[in-house]
Amino acid sequence: MAELRFAKAINQALADAMRDDPAVVLFGEDVAAAGGPFGVTRGLLDAFGPQRVLDAPISESAIVGAAVGAALCGLKPVVEIMFMDFVTLAMDQIVNQAAKARFMFGGRGGVPLVLRMPHGGGLNAGPQHSQCLEAWLAHVPGLKVVVPATAADAYGLLRSAIDDPDPVVVVEHKGLYALSETVDETLVRVPIGQGRIARAGRDATIATYGALLREALVAADRLAAEGMSCEVVDLRSVQPWDEALLRESVARTHRLVVAHEAVEAFGVGAEIAARMVEVAFDDLDAPILRVGAPFMPVPFAKSLEMAYRPGADRIVAACRRLME
């Protein structure tokens, strides 16, 4: 066992993939000389040289457009969007080009492209640098979207994303980069679309992903002290997502809360809730509840951002409502 930071796990995944496959290249704004805005790509330029680790102009549309072309020509580009908010500037390249290529060419070729992008609040970075937009991308046929919550999954999901023959979006929460945890020294790939039970329980299921997993586990601890046993499901992937695992959990607990940091309205939680009503209605003893951010931009002020972001308190309140 060893201690591993979330950011270092991503760095190691990139280094291992580049060592294993010379077709893997990395580019984005400040990813080479500076090592990325959060230090995630530090040291890769020295290890692999300027032909494979490249700083790009400040133009997300140009970066992703070049990556799509490189992928179509045989490379496996890993592109960093500095903040997920800026994915808006490359939506044509992602939605109309990368996601559609396999379908446009009769299934004869895909776009083996990975888009890494940090999301989420907690750094008082304001409404243009704190959004969680994964539901946008999960809505696009042809894209896969993963959101790791642990260092081991950050490594394993990124390795699987790089191996995938089609475009994969890897969403990383900024608040997780500096956190360390104990992991197996031998890190392994994590299949895209496979969730896990992070904590077993019998009275209610809390389904979540990304940074909110830690809040869900805190909530489960607090509820356990009150005599309520909550099962916590870490989805890990939101497109595709592990419907079978969640359905099995709901069959055991008969209650479901879906929690995410993104705005609640029209979010990932809405899709999961709708699907569970279709396939697991007979197992439910209470309405499915969602926990998410209110329908407004992320505030700048620290006090307002703390009130805006969902956390353990709201998850606890939702679970108590279920039991009532």
C-alpha positions in Angstrom: 0.0 0.0 0.0 1.1 3.6 -0.6 -0.1 7.2 -0.2 -1.1 8.8 -3.5 -2.4 12.3 -4.2 -5.3 12.6 -6.7 -3.3 14.9 -9.0 -0.3 12.5 -8.9 -2.5 9.6 -9.9 -3.5 11.5 -13.0 0.1 12.4 -13.7 1.2 8.7 -13.3 -1.6 7.5 -15.6 -0.5 10.0 -18.3 3.2 8.9 -17.9 2.4 5.2 -18.0 0.1 5.6 -21.0 2.8 7.6 -22.9 5.4 5.1 -22.0 3.3 2.2 -23.2 2.1 3.8 -26.5 4.1 6.3 -28.6 0.8 7.5 -30.2 -0.3 9.2 -27.0 0.4 12.9 -27.0 -0.6 15.6 -24.6 -1.4 19.3 -25.3 -3.3 22.2 -23.9 -2.8 25.6 -22.3 0.3 25.6 -20.1 0.5 21.8 -19.8 4.1 21.6 -20.9 6.5 24.1 -19.3 4.3 25.2 -16.4 3.0 21.7 -15.7 -0.7 22.7 -16.0 -2.6 25.3 -13.9 -2.9 22.7 -11.0 0.5 21.0 -11.5 -1.1 17.8 -12.8 1.2 17.5 -15.9 4.4 18.6 -14.1 7.5 16.7 -15.3 5.9 15.2 -18.4 7.7 17.6 -20.8 11.1 16.6 -19.4 10.2 12.9 -19.6 8.7 12.8 -23.1 9.9 16.0 -24.9 8.3 18.8 -26.8 7.1 16.6 -29.6 4.7 14.8 -27.3 3.9 17.4 -24.6 2.9 20.7 -26.2 1.7 24.0 -25.0 -1.2 25.3 -27.1 -2.5 28.8 -27.8 -5.4 30.1 -25.7 -8.1 28.8 -28.0 -10.1 25.9 -26.9 -11.8 25.5 -30.3 -8.3 25.3 -31.9 -7.0 22.9 -29.3 -9.9 20.4 -29.6 -10.1 20.9 -33.4 -6.4 20.0 -33.7 -6.9 17.0 -31.4 -9.8 15.7 -33.5 -7.6 15.9 -36.6 -4.7 14.2 -34.8 -6.9 11.4 -33.6 -8.3 10.8 -37.1 -4.7 10.6 -38.4 -3.6 7.9 -35.9 -2.5 9.7 -32.7 -4.2 9.4 -29.3 -4.3 13.0 -28.0 -5.1 13.8 -24.4 -6.2 17.4 -24.2 -6.6 19.5 -21.1 -9.3 22.2 -21.0 -8.1 24.4 -18.2 -11.5 24.9 -16.6 -14.6 22.9 -17.6 -16.4 26.2 -18.1 -14.3 26.8 -21.2 -15.6 23.7 -22.9 -18.3 26.0 -24.3 -15.7 27.4 -26.7 -15.1 23.9 -28.2 -18.6 22.5 -28.4 -18.8 22.2 -32.2 -15.5 20.3 -32.3 -16.7 18.0 -29.5 -20.4 17.5 -30.3 -20.5 17.7 -34.0 -17.0 16.4 -34.9 -15.5 14.1 -32.3 -18.7 12.5 -31.1 -20.1 12.0 -34.6 -17.0 10.8 -36.5 -17.6 7.0 -36.1 -21.2 7.4 -37.3 -20.3 9.7 -40.2 -17.7 7.3 -41.5 -19.9 4.2 -41.3 -18.2 2.8 -38.2 -14.8 2.4 -40.0 -12.9 4.8 -37.7 -13.3 6.6 -34.4 -11.7 9.5 -32.6 -9.5 8.1 -29.8 -9.5 11.5 -28.0 -9.5 12.2 -24.2 -10.7 15.5 -22.9 -9.6 16.2 -19.3 -11.3 19.1 -17.6 -11.5 20.2 -13.9 -14.9 21.2 -12.6 -16.5 22.3 -9.4 -16.4 25.0 -6.7 -14.7 25.4 -3.4 -11.9 27.7 -4.6 -14.0 31.0 -4.7 -13.3 31.2 -8.4 -16.7 32.5 -9.3 -19.4 31.6 -11.9 -17.1 31.3 -14.9 -14.5 29.0 -13.3 -16.6 26.7 -11.0 -19.4 25.1 -13.1 -20.2 21.4 -13.2 -21.4 20.8 -16.8 -21.1 17.0 -17.1 -24.8 16.6 -17.9 -24.3 18.6 -21.1 -21.8 16.2 -22.4 -23.5 13.0 -21.1 -26.5 14.0 -23.3 -24.4 13.7 -26.5 -24.5 10.3 -28.3 -20.9 9.3 -29.1 -19.3 10.7 -25.9 -18.4 8.8 -22.7 -18.1 10.8 -19.5 -16.3 9.7 -16.3 -15.9 11.4 -13.0 -13.4 9.8 -10.6 -13.8 10.4 -6.9 -10.6 8.6 -5.6 -6.9 8.6 -6.6 -7.1 4.9 -7.7 -10.1 5.7 -9.9 -8.4 8.8 -11.3 -5.6 6.6 -12.5 -7.8 3.7 -13.6 -10.5 5.6 -15.4 -7.9 7.8 -17.3 -6.0 4.7 -18.5 -9.3 3.2 -19.7 -10.2 6.5 -21.4 -6.9 6.6 -23.3 -7.4 3.0 -24.4 -10.9 3.7 -25.7 -11.2 4.0 -29.5 -13.8 6.8 -29.1 -13.8 10.2 -27.4 -14.0 10.2 -23.6 -14.4 13.2 -21.3 -12.6 12.8 -17.9 -14.0 15.3 -15.4 -11.7 16.0 -12.4 -12.8 18.0 -9.4 -10.4 20.8 -8.5 -11.0 20.3 -4.8 -9.6 16.7 -5.0 -6.2 17.4 -6.6 -4.4 17.9 -3.4 -6.0 15.1 -1.4 -4.1 11.9 -0.6 -5.3 8.4 0.1 -3.9 4.9 0.6 -4.0 2.8 -2.6 -2.6 -0.4 -3.8 1.0 0.0 -5.2 -0.2 -1.7 -8.4 -2.8 0.5 -9.9 -5.2 -1.0 -12.4 -7.6 0.2 -15.1 -11.2 0.8 -14.1 -13.8 -0.2 -16.8 -15.8 2.7 -18.0 -19.4 2.4 -16.9 -18.7 0.3 -13.8 -19.7 1.7 -10.5 -18.8 0.5 -7.0 -20.4 0.2 -3.5 -18.4 2.6 -1.4 -20.3 1.7 1.8 -22.8 -1.0 2.4 -26.2 -0.3 3.9 -29.8 -1.4 4.3 -32.1 1.6 4.8 -31.4 3.9 1.9 -29.1 4.3 -1.1 -27.1 7.4 -1.8 -25.9 7.5 -5.4 -23.2 10.0 -6.2 -19.9 10.7 -8.1 -16.8 12.9 -8.0 -16.1 15.1 -5.0 -19.5 14.6 -3.5 -18.7 11.0 -2.7 -16.7 12.2 0.4 -19.7 14.2 1.5 -22.0 11.2 1.0 -19.7 9.1 3.2 -19.7 11.8 5.9 -23.5 11.9 5.7 -23.7 8.1 6.0 -21.5 8.2 9.2 -23.8 10.9 10.8 -26.9 8.9 9.9 -25.4 5.7 11.3 -25.1 7.4 14.6 -28.9 8.0 14.4 -29.5 4.3 13.6 -30.0 4.7 9.8 -27.9 2.5 7.6 -27.1 4.1 4.2 -25.5 2.4 1.2 -23.3 4.7 -0.8 -22.9 4.0 -4.5 -20.0 5.7 -6.4 -21.1 5.8 -10.0 -17.6 6.7 -11.3 -19.1 7.0 -14.8 -22.1 9.1 -15.8 -22.2 8.1 -19.4 -22.6 5.1 -19.5 -23.6 4.6 -15.9 -24.0 1.4 -13.9 -27.8 1.0 -13.9 -27.6 -2.6 -12.9 -25.5 -1.9 -9.8 -27.8 0.9 -8.7 -30.9 -1.2 -9.3 -29.5 -4.0 -7.1 -28.8 -1.5 -4.4 -32.3 0.0 -4.5 -33.7 -3.6 -4.3 -31.9 -3.9 -1.0 -32.6 -0.5 0.6 -35.9 0.5 -1.1 -35.0 4.2 -0.9 -32.8 6.4 -3.1 -31.1 9.8 -2.9 -29.1 11.0 -5.9 -26.5 13.7 -5.1 -24.3 15.8 -7.3 -22.6 19.2 -7.1 -24.1 20.3 -10.4 -27.3 22.3 -10.7 -30.2 20.0 -9.7 -32.5 21.0 -12.6 -32.1 18.8 -15.7 -29.1 17.2 -14.2 -27.6 13.7 -14.0 -29.7 13.0 -11.0 -32.9 13.7 -13.0 -32.0 11.1 -15.6 -31.1 8.5 -12.9 -34.3 9.1 -10.9 -36.4 8.8 -14.1 -34.7 5.5 -15.1 -35.0 4.0 -11.6 -38.8 4.8 -11.6 -39.1 2.9 -14.8 -37.1 -0.2 -13.8 -37.2 -0.3 -10.0 -40.6 1.2 -9.1 -41.8 -1.9 -7.3 -38.8 -1.8 -5.0 -39.2 1.8 -3.9 -40.9 2.6 -0.6 -40.5 6.3 -0.9 -40.1 9.0 -3.6 -36.6 9.4 -5.1 -35.0 12.6 -3.9 -32.3 14.6 -5.6 -29.6 16.8 -3.9 -27.9 19.4 -6.1 -27.1 23.0 -6.5 -29.8 25.7 -6.8 -30.7 27.0 -10.2 -28.3 30.0 -10.3 -24.6 30.7 -11.2 -21.9 29.8 -8.6 -21.3 32.8 -6.3 -17.9 34.4 -5.8 -18.1 35.2 -2.1 -16.9 32.3 0.1 -19.9 32.4 2.4 -22.4 32.4 -0.5 -20.5 29.6 -2.3 -20.5 27.5 0.9 -24.3 27.9 1.1 -24.7 27.2 -2.6 -22.7 24.0 -2.8 -24.5 20.8 -1.7 -22.8 18.8 1.0 -23.3 16.3 3.8 -26.0 18.5 5.6 -28.3 18.4 2.5 -27.7 14.7 2.0 -28.5 14.0 5.6 -31.7 16.0 5.4 -32.8 14.2 2.2 -32.2 10.8 3.8 -34.2 11.8 6.9 -37.1 12.8 4.7 -37.0 9.4 3.0 -37.4 7.7 6.4 -40.3 9.9 7.3 
